[in-house]
Amino acid sequence: METLKRKAVQEEVQKQYKLIAPVYDAWSMLTERKALKRVQALAAIKDGEALLEVACGTGWLFKKLVEQNPNGKNVAIDLSGAMINIARKKLSTVKTKNYELLTGNIFALDFNGQQFDLIVNNFMIDLLPEEKFSAISSKFYELLKPGGRLVISTFSFGNKKYHRFWYWLARNFPDLLTGCRPVDVKPYLQKIGLEITNHEIISQNTFPSEIIKAMKPG
């Protein structure tokens, strides 16, 4: 199966996620939560690290990462202001306040290179046009410290017959999935020099997710 074409426009993405923000946690609980928990486990946070979550959504995972890293640097960004507002409410109950929640595009925000021990990214690349996969992979590489790690999850093609339903849905009714579709980002990560250390396909209620952990040499 080939990667479906997409033409993601930032303004359109913000509009779509403003509409679904109030119900996104319900969708995530049914389809993505298993993958997010696995991402958290693979992140293997050591307190005191500098971590960045790109496309943090409603902040469900970011809250847990912050709680594991009370003496570190915690930054999360998302294109959707509506998602960030929900994340702020979640994080307001965390005892430590050493975190930042930013609305914006990772390419536009003023981050210096090689400053993060860990970057986490969930269910964002499957929304991007395929021609942007190299750019986002390179950005992750640039922001990681030598020896830093990247843990991501994406909408997967899956490896079971019943997973094909989700590809069919993404192809024929893309708006139902906000334009997300199955992707294979692993070759792009390898091409820019990241070393894949974990690669898993899991599913929750038949929804297939791919989870990748990669390391920056050094």
N, C-alpha and C positions, 0 to 999 in steps of 0.2 A: 504493500500500500504506500502511496506517495503522500508527502506532506501537502496538505491543502493550502491553497493560496490565501493570503490575508493582506489587507491594507489597513493596518491599525493607525488611526488618527488620534492623537492625544486627547483632543477635545471630545471626540466621540466616546473614547474609553472612560473619561471622567463622567460624562453624562450617563453612560450605562451603569457604572458602578455607584453613582449617586442613587439611582433607582433601586438597585438590588442590595445596597448596604444594609438596610434594616432586616433583611432575611438571609443574608449571606452566611451567618453562623449556622443556620438550620441546614442549608445546602452543604456546608463544610462538614457538619456532624454526620451527614448521611454518606458522603462520598470521599472526603479528603482527610478526615481526622486521623485515620489509621496511618496515612502517609506522613502527616505532620508529626505524629508521635515518633515515628521511625527517624525522621529528620532530626528531631531533638536528641534522640539516643546517639545517632551517628555524629552529631556536633561535638559531643564529648567535651563540654565546656570545663575549663579550669578557671576558677575564680581569679579575677584580676586581668583577664584578657580584654582585648578590644574587638567588639563584634558589631557587625552590620547586617541588618535584615533588609533586603530589597523587596519591595512590594509586600509589606507587612499585613495588608488587609485590615481586618478588625482587631488585630493585635493579640489573638489567642495564643499563638506560639511565642511572640515577642515577650509577653508577660512572663511566660515560663523561663525564657532565656535570661531575662533580667533577674528573676528570682535566683537563678543559678549563678549569677555573676554580679553579686552586690558590690564588689570592690573593683569592678572593671569599668570599661567604657562601653555603653550600649546605645546604638543608633539604629533607628528604623525610618524608612521612607516609603511613601506610597503616592501614586499620582492622584488618588482620590481623596479630596478633603473630607468627604462624608465618611470614608473608611477610617481616616486618621482621627476624626472626632469620636468614633466609637472606640478606637484603640485608646485614646486618652482617658475615657471613662473606665476602661478595664484597668489601665495602669495606675489609676488614682488610688487603688487599694494596695499597691505595692509599698512596702515600708521604705525601701531605698528610693532615692530620687535621682540616681545617677544614670539617667537615660534622656535621649532626645527623640521626639517624634516629628518628622519633617514631611511636609507636602511638597512633592516635586519629582522631577525626572533625574535619574542617577547621572545622566550625561550633562545635566545643567547645574547640578549642585557642586559646590566648591570643595571637593574632597582632594586632598593630596595623595599621591601614590604611596603604596606600601605601608599602610597604616593599620590594617586590620589582621588579626590572627584568624578570624572566622568570618565568612560571609555566608548567609543563608538566603535562599530565594525559592519561593514556592508558587507554582502555578501562575507564572508570569510569562515565561518564554513561549508557552503554547499560544499566547495571544499575539506575539510579535510576528511581523513578516519574516520569512525565512532569511531574506537578505540581511537582516539585522542580527542574526545569530552569532556571526563572527564578531561584530562590534561589542555585543554585550559580554561575550566570552572574554574578549580582550580587556574590557573594563574590569571585570572581576579579577583577572590576572594582575592588572595594574594596581589595584587597590589592596591586594593581599601582600602581607609581609612574606619574605622568603621562609618557606616552611609552613606558611599559612594554609588553611583548608577551606574548601567550598563545599557546601552541602545543598543540593537543590532537589526539588520534586517537580515533575511535569505531567501533564496529561499524556498517557502512553498509548501506543498501538496495542499493547497487551500481547499475551501469548496464548490465549484461550479463544475458542470460537465465539463465545458469548461477548467477548470484548469488541467484536466487530460492530455490534449494535451502536457503540459510542462513536465510532468512526462514521457510520451511516448517519447518525444524528448530526454530527458536526458538519458533514458534507451537505445534507439536505435542509437542515433547520439550524443554521449557525447562530441565529439570534437567541435561540433558547440557551445557548452556552456562551453568550456574550462574545462570540467569535473565537473562543478557544477551540483547539483541535489537537489531536495526537501529534507529537513531534519526536524527533531523535536528535538531541543536542550533543550527545557524547562525542561524535567525531569533531565537532567544533572546539570542544574543550581540549581534546587531545592535540589538535592542530596548533593551538597557541601555547602548548607546553605544559599543561596541567597533567598530572599523573592520576589516573583513575584508580582508586583503592577499594571502592565498593560500588556495586551496580546491582540493583534489585528491581523487579517488577512485582507489585502487589496490587490487590484490588479490594474494594470495599463496596458491597452491594452491587457488584459487577463493574464498577467504575475503575478503570485501570490507571495506575500511577507508576511512573518510573522515578527511582531515587538514585542519585549519584553523589558519591563523595569523591572529591579530587584534592590533590595536594599540589602546592607550588614548590618546585625544587628549591633546595637551599635550606 
